[in-house]
Amino acid sequence: MGWLLLILAILFELAGTTSMKLSEGFTRFWPSILMFVLYGFSFTLLNYALTYIEVGVAYAIWSGVGIVLITMVGFVLFKESFNPTQLAWMLLIVIGVIGLKLSSKGH
């Protein structure tokens, strides 16, 4: 159950960060409001996930997977730059997330 909550928290964080970009520095009303709502859901789900998963593991996975996913969204949706060096560093993040998942026993 903890991992499902964490996955949902990550997806809401991804949507919240995408809304942040779409808000254009709080100049667009609905994306700005949506950002706060989505982050609220993300933090709430992360909080519940912490009842099943150690805080260090959960937060590292939440932030690491979020970094990788939002980088992909930036590249695809917002036409932001992406180069082989960035890919290499993101692969290290993915390896770290996998390692944390494999070494975690929850609580």
Z-matrix of the N, CA and C atoms (Angstrom, degrees):
N
C 1 1.449
C 2 1.532 1 111.57
N 3 1.331 2 116.62 1 -38.25
C 4 1.458 3 120.80 2 -179.88
C 5 1.517 4 112.53 3 -61.44
N 6 1.322 5 115.98 4 -40.18
C 7 1.462 6 119.61 5 -178.33
C 8 1.523 7 111.12 6 -69.62
N 9 1.320 8 117.48 7 -36.61
C 10 1.468 9 120.76 8 176.10
C 11 1.533 10 110.10 9 -63.40
N 12 1.328 11 116.74 10 -44.54
C 13 1.463 12 120.37 11 177.19
C 14 1.524 13 111.40 12 -60.89
N 15 1.330 14 116.25 13 -39.97
C 16 1.464 15 120.49 14 179.22
C 17 1.527 16 110.91 15 -65.71
N 18 1.324 17 117.69 16 -42.58
C 19 1.466 18 121.30 17 178.19
C 20 1.527 19 110.20 18 -60.83
N 21 1.326 20 116.62 19 -44.65
C 22 1.462 21 119.78 20 178.47
C 23 1.532 22 111.21 21 -64.06
N 24 1.329 23 116.78 22 -39.60
C 25 1.470 24 120.76 23 177.31
C 26 1.526 25 110.56 24 -60.61
N 27 1.321 26 116.71 25 -40.73
C 28 1.465 27 121.35 26 179.09
C 29 1.529 28 110.27 27 -64.58
N 30 1.324 29 117.24 28 -43.53
C 31 1.465 30 120.45 29 -179.42
C 32 1.529 31 111.67 30 -65.03
N 33 1.336 32 116.96 31 -39.61
C 34 1.460 33 119.33 32 176.66
C 35 1.524 34 111.29 33 -68.29
N 36 1.326 35 117.36 34 -35.49
C 37 1.464 36 120.88 35 176.49
C 38 1.522 37 110.00 36 -64.38
N 39 1.321 38 116.66 37 -42.13
C 40 1.465 39 121.52 38 177.66
C 41 1.527 40 110.32 39 -60.19
N 42 1.328 41 116.86 40 -46.50
C 43 1.469 42 120.84 41 179.06
C 44 1.530 43 110.65 42 -64.94
N 45 1.334 44 117.25 43 -38.21
C 46 1.461 45 120.88 44 178.72
C 47 1.518 46 112.14 45 -65.03
N 48 1.327 47 116.62 46 -41.62
C 49 1.461 48 120.25 47 179.22
C 50 1.522 49 111.01 48 -68.99
N 51 1.321 50 116.71 49 -37.16
C 52 1.464 51 120.76 50 175.21
C 53 1.528 52 109.84 51 -62.60
N 54 1.329 53 117.07 52 -42.66
C 55 1.468 54 121.00 53 177.09
C 56 1.522 55 111.23 54 -63.44
N 57 1.344 56 116.21 55 -35.25
C 58 1.465 57 120.13 56 177.78
C 59 1.524 58 109.79 57 -60.40
N 60 1.310 59 116.33 58 -45.20
C 61 1.466 60 120.37 59 178.48
C 62 1.529 61 110.20 60 -63.40
N 63 1.336 62 116.20 61 -43.32
C 64 1.462 63 120.68 62 -179.20
C 65 1.533 64 112.72 63 -68.11
N 66 1.334 65 117.37 64 -21.18
C 67 1.469 66 120.52 65 -179.72
C 68 1.530 67 112.10 66 -72.11
N 69 1.327 68 116.33 67 -15.47
C 70 1.464 69 122.59 68 178.59
C 71 1.534 70 111.54 69 51.05
N 72 1.335 71 114.46 70 55.37
C 73 1.464 72 120.41 71 177.47
C 74 1.524 73 112.79 72 68.33
N 75 1.317 74 116.39 73 40.89
C 76 1.467 75 124.07 74 -179.34
C 77 1.532 76 113.46 75 64.49
N 78 1.316 77 117.55 76 21.99
C 79 1.464 78 119.72 77 177.78
C 80 1.532 79 111.92 78 -91.00
N 81 1.317 80 117.44 79 -12.22
C 82 1.468 81 121.49 80 176.61
C 83 1.523 82 107.75 81 -113.56
N 84 1.332 83 115.91 82 121.86
C 85 1.457 84 122.52 83 -169.99
C 86 1.524 85 113.22 84 -62.41
N 87 1.327 86 118.78 85 -58.75
C 88 1.468 87 120.75 86 -172.09
C 89 1.525 88 113.55 87 -65.40
N 90 1.323 89 119.35 88 -43.87
C 91 1.469 90 116.79 89 175.12
C 92 1.525 91 112.76 90 -61.60
N 93 1.333 92 117.48 91 -32.56
C 94 1.467 93 120.99 92 178.16
C 95 1.518 94 110.85 93 -66.32
N 96 1.327 95 117.32 94 -45.98
C 97 1.465 96 121.59 95 178.13
C 98 1.521 97 110.16 96 -63.72
N 99 1.335 98 116.08 97 -45.43
C 100 1.465 99 121.44 98 -179.28
C 101 1.528 100 111.11 99 -60.10
N 102 1.325 101 117.03 100 -36.95
C 103 1.464 102 120.63 101 178.63
C 104 1.527 103 110.67 102 -57.49
N 105 1.333 104 117.03 103 -47.75
C 106 1.462 105 120.90 104 -179.25
C 107 1.529 106 111.45 105 -64.39
N 108 1.312 107 117.06 106 -41.19
C 109 1.469 108 121.12 107 179.94
C 110 1.530 109 109.98 108 -64.43
N 111 1.313 110 116.57 109 -46.88
C 112 1.468 111 120.41 110 -177.89
C 113 1.532 112 111.73 111 -66.09
N 114 1.328 113 117.16 112 -41.33
C 115 1.462 114 119.16 113 175.78
C 116 1.526 115 111.20 114 -64.60
N 117 1.328 116 116.97 115 -35.60
C 118 1.462 117 120.19 116 176.17
C 119 1.519 118 111.63 117 -59.92
N 120 1.327 119 116.21 118 -45.55
C 121 1.462 120 120.26 119 176.97
C 122 1.530 121 110.70 120 -63.23
N 123 1.333 122 116.08 121 -42.00
C 124 1.460 123 120.19 122 -178.39
C 125 1.524 124 111.44 123 -61.31
N 126 1.333 125 117.32 124 -48.60
C 127 1.457 126 120.47 125 -178.68
C 128 1.528 127 111.68 126 -67.44
N 129 1.327 128 116.45 127 -34.71
C 130 1.466 129 119.59 128 177.51
C 131 1.524 130 110.58 129 -64.71
N 132 1.322 131 116.55 130 -46.33
C 133 1.467 132 120.35 131 178.98
C 134 1.524 133 111.26 132 -65.73
N 135 1.328 134 116.81 133 -39.29
C 136 1.466 135 120.16 134 176.73
C 137 1.523 136 109.95 135 -61.72
N 138 1.304 137 117.20 136 -41.20
C 139 1.457 138 121.54 137 178.41
C 140 1.532 139 110.80 138 -59.22
N 141 1.318 140 117.29 139 -46.44
C 142 1.463 141 120.38 140 178.06
C 143 1.527 142 111.69 141 -66.41
N 144 1.327 143 117.40 142 -35.75
C 145 1.464 144 120.42 143 177.96
C 146 1.529 145 111.06 144 -61.88
N 147 1.332 146 116.26 145 -30.71
C 148 1.464 147 120.28 146 -178.52
C 149 1.525 148 112.98 147 -68.47
N 150 1.322 149 117.52 148 -12.63
C 151 1.469 150 118.68 149 174.46
C 152 1.525 151 110.91 150 -76.74
N 153 1.321 152 117.37 151 -13.59
C 154 1.468 153 122.67 152 -179.19
C 155 1.530 154 113.45 153 -114.47
N 156 1.336 155 117.12 154 -26.50
C 157 1.468 156 122.49 155 -172.09
C 158 1.522 157 108.50 156 -123.92
N 159 1.320 158 116.91 157 141.90
C 160 1.460 159 121.30 158 177.73
C 161 1.521 160 110.10 159 -59.24
N 162 1.326 161 116.87 160 142.30
C 163 1.460 162 122.00 161 -173.19
C 164 1.532 163 112.52 162 -60.20
N 165 1.321 164 118.00 163 -42.35
C 166 1.462 165 120.11 164 -179.43
C 167 1.513 166 112.55 165 -63.38
N 168 1.320 167 115.60 166 -42.36
C 169 1.470 168 121.13 167 179.53
C 170 1.523 169 110.06 168 -67.67
N 171 1.326 170 116.90 169 -48.61
C 172 1.467 171 120.91 170 -177.69
C 173 1.523 172 111.35 171 -61.69
N 174 1.322 173 116.97 172 -45.53
C 175 1.454 174 119.57 173 -177.15
C 176 1.530 175 111.19 174 -68.55
N 177 1.321 176 116.98 175 -39.58
C 178 1.463 177 119.92 176 178.68
C 179 1.524 178 110.96 177 -63.53
N 180 1.321 179 116.61 178 -41.63
C 181 1.463 180 119.98 179 179.05
C 182 1.529 181 109.84 180 -69.26
N 183 1.330 182 117.68 181 -44.38
C 184 1.465 183 122.25 182 179.41
C 185 1.531 184 110.43 183 -56.70
N 186 1.319 185 115.90 184 -48.22
C 187 1.465 186 118.61 185 -177.40
C 188 1.532 187 111.85 186 -75.86
N 189 1.324 188 117.83 187 -40.27
C 190 1.466 189 120.51 188 -178.52
C 191 1.516 190 112.96 189 -65.06
N 192 1.323 191 116.25 190 -48.02
C 193 1.467 192 119.59 191 178.48
C 194 1.524 193 109.71 192 -65.99
N 195 1.331 194 116.57 193 -37.92
C 196 1.463 195 119.96 194 176.95
C 197 1.522 196 111.99 195 -60.40
N 198 1.327 197 117.53 196 -41.39
C 199 1.461 198 121.86 197 178.18
C 200 1.524 199 110.64 198 -60.56
N 201 1.313 200 116.37 199 -47.61
C 202 1.462 201 120.37 200 -178.47
C 203 1.529 202 110.38 201 -63.45
N 204 1.333 203 116.86 202 -47.75
C 205 1.465 204 119.94 203 -177.08
C 206 1.521 205 112.47 204 -66.03
N 207 1.344 206 117.92 205 -42.13
C 208 1.460 207 118.89 206 -178.51
C 209 1.525 208 110.63 207 -70.72
N 210 1.316 209 118.09 208 -28.21
C 211 1.468 210 120.09 209 174.50
C 212 1.516 211 110.02 210 -65.04
N 213 1.338 212 116.30 211 -41.18
C 214 1.469 213 119.93 212 177.23
C 215 1.525 214 111.44 213 -65.75
N 216 1.330 215 116.84 214 -41.83
C 217 1.469 216 120.58 215 177.56
C 218 1.530 217 109.73 216 -62.22
N 219 1.318 218 117.11 217 -43.62
C 220 1.464 219 120.75 218 178.18
C 221 1.507 220 111.97 219 -58.78
N 222 1.309 221 116.73 220 -41.88
C 223 1.459 222 121.20 221 -179.77
C 224 1.526 223 111.52 222 -68.24
N 225 1.324 224 116.74 223 -46.92
C 226 1.470 225 121.10 224 -174.85
C 227 1.523 226 111.88 225 -78.36
N 228 1.324 227 117.15 226 -50.27
C 229 1.463 228 121.05 227 -171.92
C 230 1.531 229 112.53 228 -84.65
N 231 1.329 230 116.83 229 -39.64
C 232 1.464 231 120.35 230 -173.83
C 233 1.524 232 113.34 231 -105.93
N 234 1.336 233 117.41 232 3.84
C 235 1.470 234 122.81 233 177.01
C 236 1.525 235 112.34 234 57.81
N 237 1.344 236 116.24 235 36.48
C 238 1.455 237 120.55 236 177.55
C 239 1.526 238 110.39 237 -80.02
N 240 1.311 239 116.33 238 161.85
C 241 1.464 240 120.84 239 -176.69
C 242 1.532 241 111.57 240 -69.31
N 243 1.304 242 114.42 241 153.41
C 244 1.465 243 121.68 242 175.92
C 245 1.519 244 106.76 243 -156.84
N 246 1.327 245 116.64 244 125.30
C 247 1.466 246 119.39 245 -176.64
C 248 1.529 247 110.16 246 -130.08
N 249 1.327 248 116.90 247 170.75
C 250 1.471 249 120.26 248 -177.59
C 251 1.529 250 114.20 249 -58.55
N 252 1.311 251 117.66 250 -33.74
C 253 1.465 252 119.88 251 178.49
C 254 1.521 253 110.43 252 -65.14
N 255 1.332 254 116.91 253 -42.80
C 256 1.460 255 120.24 254 176.92
C 257 1.526 256 110.62 255 -62.46
N 258 1.320 257 116.23 256 -39.83
C 259 1.472 258 120.40 257 178.21
C 260 1.524 259 110.44 258 -61.07
N 261 1.308 260 117.00 259 -42.78
C 262 1.468 261 120.57 260 179.79
C 263 1.524 262 111.14 261 -60.85
N 264 1.323 263 117.04 262 -45.28
C 265 1.468 264 120.00 263 179.90
C 266 1.527 265 111.17 264 -67.07
N 267 1.323 266 116.92 265 -36.42
C 268 1.463 267 118.68 266 177.89
C 269 1.527 268 111.09 267 -68.46
N 270 1.314 269 117.56 268 -33.65
C 271 1.466 270 119.58 269 175.66
C 272 1.527 271 110.66 270 -62.79
N 273 1.326 272 116.77 271 -36.20
C 274 1.463 273 119.76 272 175.74
C 275 1.526 274 111.23 273 -64.81
N 276 1.331 275 116.88 274 -37.43
C 277 1.464 276 120.20 275 176.10
C 278 1.519 277 109.97 276 -62.68
N 279 1.330 278 116.58 277 -46.07
C 280 1.469 279 121.25 278 179.95
C 281 1.526 280 110.35 279 -61.04
N 282 1.319 281 117.45 280 -43.65
C 283 1.467 282 121.20 281 178.11
C 284 1.526 283 109.97 282 -60.64
N 285 1.328 284 116.72 283 -42.22
C 286 1.459 285 120.59 284 178.00
C 287 1.517 286 112.65 285 -63.42
N 288 1.326 287 116.97 286 -41.52
C 289 1.470 288 121.23 287 178.58
C 290 1.525 289 110.21 288 -63.51
N 291 1.319 290 116.87 289 -44.66
C 292 1.463 291 120.88 290 177.98
C 293 1.533 292 110.20 291 -61.02
N 294 1.315 293 116.07 292 -44.89
C 295 1.461 294 120.40 293 178.64
C 296 1.518 295 112.02 294 -60.66
N 297 1.319 296 117.57 295 -41.80
C 298 1.467 297 120.49 296 177.90
C 299 1.519 298 111.03 297 -64.13
N 300 1.330 299 116.21 298 -42.41
C 301 1.464 300 119.80 299 179.67
C 302 1.521 301 110.75 300 -63.08
N 303 1.308 302 116.85 301 -44.63
C 304 1.468 303 121.06 302 -178.30
C 305 1.530 304 112.50 303 -67.56
N 306 1.321 305 116.92 304 -31.25
C 307 1.460 306 120.34 305 -176.43
C 308 1.536 307 112.68 306 -92.84
N 309 1.342 308 117.35 307 -4.12
C 310 1.463 309 120.43 308 -177.48
C 311 1.524 310 110.79 309 -87.17
N 312 1.311 311 114.35 310 139.91
C 313 1.471 312 120.23 311 176.85
C 314 1.516 313 110.69 312 -110.50
N 315 1.364 314 117.25 313 -2.58
C 316 1.461 315 119.59 314 -174.36
C 317 1.514 316 109.35 315 69.55
N 318 1.343 317 116.72 316 -162.96
C 319 1.458 318 119.97 317 174.56
C 320 1.509 319 109.88 318 -158.74
